[in-house]
Amino acid sequence: MLRALVVVLVLANIGYFAWSNGALAAFGIVPSRSSEREPQRLQRQIQPDALQIRPASSGD
């Protein structure tokens, strides 16, 4: 019983990996990209180039 559950979970993980990487596109099963799902988020960004990533302060 446990062996069958492990096999099912491994197959589900392989299937998800194939789907998320677009390997199932030949069958018409393709995940939508985030830009396709929510294009309004990209349009609402205000100066995305102004974002600066700085190293964390040491706190000493």
C-alpha positions in Angstrom: 0.0 0.0 0.0 2.7 2.4 1.0 4.8 1.5 -2.1 1.8 2.3 -4.4 1.4 5.7 -2.6 5.1 6.5 -3.2 4.8 5.5 -6.9 1.7 7.7 -7.3 3.4 10.7 -5.6 6.6 10.3 -7.8 4.5 10.1 -10.9 2.5 13.2 -9.8 5.7 15.1 -9.3 7.1 14.1 -12.7 3.9 15.1 -14.3 3.9 18.5 -12.5 7.5 19.1 -13.5 6.8 18.3 -17.1 3.7 20.5 -17.1 5.4 23.5 -15.5 8.3 23.4 -17.9 6.1 23.2 -20.9 7.0 19.7 -21.9 3.4 18.8 -22.4 2.8 21.6 -24.9 2.6 19.1 -27.8 -0.6 17.8 -26.1 -2.1 21.3 -25.7 -1.4 21.3 -21.9 0.5 24.5 -21.2 0.6 26.5 -17.9 -0.2 30.2 -18.3 2.6 32.5 -17.4 2.2 35.2 -14.7 2.3 38.0 -17.3 -0.6 36.3 -19.1 -2.7 35.8 -16.0 -2.3 39.3 -14.5 -1.3 41.8 -17.1 -2.8 44.6 -15.0 0.0 44.1 -12.4 2.7 44.9 -15.0 0.8 48.0 -16.2 0.3 49.3 -12.6 4.0 49.3 -11.7 5.4 52.8 -11.0 9.1 53.2 -12.0 10.1 49.5 -11.6 13.7 50.5 -12.7 14.0 52.8 -9.6 14.1 49.7 -7.3 17.5 49.3 -5.6 18.6 46.2 -3.8 21.0 46.9 -1.1 22.9 44.4 1.1 21.5 43.9 4.6 23.1 46.0 7.3 25.3 44.1 9.7 23.6 45.6 12.8 26.8 46.1 14.7 
